[in-house]
Amino acid sequence: MNYLNYGIIEKEFPWIFEKQQQAIISPDVDGILCGLLMSNYLEWEIVGFYDGKMLCQTKNISIKDCIFLDIEIFRKEIRSCGHHMLLYNKNEVPDNWGNFNKSINPNNLRNFDALHNFQKKYPLATIHFLLCCLKEILNKEIKFLNTTTVPLLYVDGTFKNLLNYPENCNEWLMFLKAKKQDSPIYPIFEIFSRQKLKDIIHLLQSIFEKFDNIKINKRRGDKILLEKINNIPLSFQKYYPLFELLGEYTGWEFKKEKWNLEEFKIIKLEKKIENSLTGKNFIEIIEKNPISWAITANKRMEYTLGNFG
């Protein structure tokens, strides 16, 4: 079993460890956790959200100066970090694959593709990957409360993957060196290896209830609905309880001054779905130069066309 060489990430993607960067994050729990982590430990500023359909960004900033978290951006000039399955066939790599040279992705680091390795794809979330990188390279004493485990199990259905795909999860936890007791996600490994199903359900019950209590737009309050955002100041204030809740669980404080969400602009994009994915039409889609995409099932690909302006 090979382990992740964090030194390669430090050498090829040094910007992920630099202070005072500007970040655009996904509008779900994973993206928000990434924003809380980076704003607390590296003084990053959150300047927007992107969900594949819309980009909400602070006015008067350059996208080229931003780092996207929890989504990979297929542009040479844009830095990003995500965990999705991106490549269809490692034996037929698109000519413009170099557009991902500034994108960090655990599946790409292991040369995994959908055709040969879909069942072995990365089963955790971006936040787990970032935690490991920061701990390994910066050797930071990252705050980890007893309750931090709860959102780390909840995010992107991590608890479901631990239960349904234990062998794959165990392999990735080993790859990330999560079995080392000083790893920030070692508690995830402990829960996976030692606790019973009823104990995991009990841990998660509280956060399910908390999300239900902060319902926004008549749905569970665990995600920002960008299509419901109006292009007016303070539109994101109704989501502050979600940011504060995750900050309380993790100990990574929601610092309003680090979340620049008051004056922003909206860019609408074209999101498409291919439900009969093949090697041929994958190449054809990539030749259209999509902004981002994810292969979400063996034959299903969701992708976004357009430009950020």
N, C-alpha and C positions, 0 to 999 in steps of 0.2 A: 504494500500500500504506500503510495507516494503522499507526501505532505505538501501543502501549499508553501511555496517559497515567497514569503512576504517581502524579501529583499528585492525580488523582481518588481513587485508593485511599487516599492519605494523608489526604485531606479527609473521605471518607465512612466509612472504616474505620480510624481512628487507633489502635484497640486492638491491631491486629496488629503494631504497632511499639513497644508499651509493654513495659516491663520487669516481671518478677516476676508474670507471669500464671499461672493454672492451666490445664493443657491435658489434654484427653481425645483420644487419638489412635486411628487405625485400627491393628489388630494385625498389619500386614504391613510389608514393608521400607519402603514409602513413609511410613507413619505413624511408624515408628521413626526414620527419617532426619529427619523433621520435628521429632520430639521431641529428638533429639540436637542439631540445629541451634539450636533455640530455647532449649534449656537452656544451651547454651554461650555464645550471643551476647546473649541477652536475659534470662538467668537464670530462665527459665520452669520450673515444676514440673509433672511429668507425674503426673496423679492418676487416670488410668483409661484403659480401652480400650473401643471400641464397634465392633461388626461388623455391625450390623443385626439380629442375633438376640439379642445379649446386651450389656448394659452392665455392666462391672466398674469400680466407682469407689471411691475412698477414702472411708471413713466420715466423717461429720460435715462434708461439704462441700456447697455448694449448686451445682446444675447451672447456675443462672443466672450464677454467678461464673466458670464455666469457658468455655474456647474449644475447640471441636472442630476438629481438624486432619485433613485428608484425608477428610472427610465433611461434607456440607451438612445442616444441621438446619433443618427447616421449622417454626420457632417464632420469633415476633417477639422474644421476650426472650432468645434464645440466639444467641451469636456463633459463626460457623463459617467454615471455608475448605476448599474441595475443588475438584475438576476434572471432575466427571462431567457428562454430558448430562442436563439436568433438564426442559427445556420441550419439549412435543411440537409445538405449533404456535404460533408467535409472533403469529398473527392471531386466536387464541382463547385468550387468557391467562386463567387461573382468577381468580375474584374475590378469592380469599385469597392471591394471589401475593405480597402484601406481607409474608407470613411470612418471606420470604427477604431482607428489607431489611438484616439483619445478617449476611448470608452472602456471602463473596467467592468468585466462580466465573468463570474465564476465558471459558467459553462464554456465560454470561450477560452478561459485559462486552462481548462482540461481538454480542449479540442473536442467537445461534445456537440453532436448534431441531432436533429430530430429523427432522421432516418435510421441511425444506428444506435442512438443513446437516449431516446426520449424517456424511457422508463428509469433512466439513471440521472435525469436532469436535477439541477439544484432544487432541493425541497424546502428551503427555509426562505427568509426574507432578506431584503437589502440591509436592514438594520443589523442583523446578525453578522453579516459580512463586514460591515463598517466597524462594528464593535471589535471584532477580531483584528482588523487591520490597525486600528488606532492603538489597541493594547500592545500588539506585537512590535510596532514600529516606534511609537512615541513613548511606550512604557508608562502611560498615564494611569493614575489611580482613578479609574472611572467609578463613580458612585453607583452602587448596586444594592437597592433596598430589597427586603424580603418580598415586597409586592412587585418588583420589576419583572419577575418571572411571568406574571400574569399577562401583560400586553405582549411579551416576547413569545408566549405560547399562542396567543390569539392572532397575532398579525399574520395576514395572508394564509390563514388556515394551517399554521404550523402544527398545532396540536393534532389536526386530522391527518396530516402527513406522517407525524410520528407514530400514530396508531395504525394507519393503513399501509405505510411503506417503511416499516422499521429498519429493514436491511439497508435500503438506500440512505435513509437518514443517518444511520450509524456510520456508513462509509463516508458521508460528507462531514459529519462531526469529527471524524478522525482526520480527514483531509485538512480541516480548518484548525486542527490541534485543539479542539474543544474539550478533549479528555484531560488536558493539563489543568490542574486545579487553579492555576492563576489566570486561566482564560476567562474573559468576561461572560462567555456563554456556557461555562461549565455547569451552572445550575440547570440549564436546559438539558444537558446530557444526563445529569443526576435524575431529573424527573423522568426522562425517557427510560433510563435503565433501572430505576428502583421503585417508582411509584405505580400504584394501581390505577386503573381507569377511573374509578370512583373518586380518587384523590385529585386527578387532573380536572375532572368535571367540577368538583367543589371549588378548585382554584379559579376556574373560569366563570363560575356562576355570578360572582360579584360584578365582574366587568360587563357581562351581558346586561345585567340589571341597570348598571350605570349608563350604558349607551342608550338603553330604552328610555331612561329618565330624561335624557337630553335630546329627545326626538326633534329633528329639524325637517321642515317640509314634509311632515307626516311619515317619516321613516326613521329607522334606528340611526342615532346620531354618531355613527362611526366613520363618516365620509363627507367630504365637502362636495356638494353638487354644483359643479362649475356652470352648468346650464341654467341654474337658478340665480346666478350672480348677476347683479345689475352693475353697469359701468358708472357707479357713483361712489363717493368716498364712504368708508366705514362699512362696506357691504360684507366684510368678513367678520365683523364683531359678533354676529350670532354664533360663530363657530369657536369663539374664545373658550366656552365651557369645555369643549372637546380637547383643545390644546392644554387647558389647565388640568383636566382630569388625567391625561396621559403624563403630564408633568408631575402630578402628585404620585402616581403609581411608580414612576421611574426615579424620581428625585432629580430629574433634569428640568429645571424651572422654565416655565414659559415666560420669557422676558420680552415684553411687548416692544421694547425699543429695538429688538433684533428681528422683529417680524414687520417689515416695511410693507403694509397692506392697505394703506389709506388712499393713495393716489395711484391708480393703475389703468392699464388699457387692456382690451380684450381682442384677441385674434382668433377667429373661427377657422377651423381646418376641416379637411375631408377625410373621414375615417371609413375604411372599407374592410370587408371580410371575404376571405377566400376559403370555402369549405371543402374544396377538392384539391388540396395542395399536392403538387408534384415537383420533381426537380426542374422540369421545364418552366412551369408557370411561376415558380419561385424566382428563377433567374429573370423572367420577364418583369415581375413586380419590382425587383431590385433595380433593374435598368431604368425604371421610372423615377428613381432617386427618392424613395419615401423618406420622411423625416424620422419615423420610428416604427417599430412593429414588435410583435411577439407571436411565436408559434405556440398556441395554447392547447393544441391537441395534435395527434399524428398528422392529420390532414387539414387542420384549421389554422389560418393565419390572419391576424388582425393588424392592419397597417394604416398609416396616415400619410396622405399626400398634401402637398402645398409647401409654403415657405413661411418663415417667421417674420418676413418683411425686412 
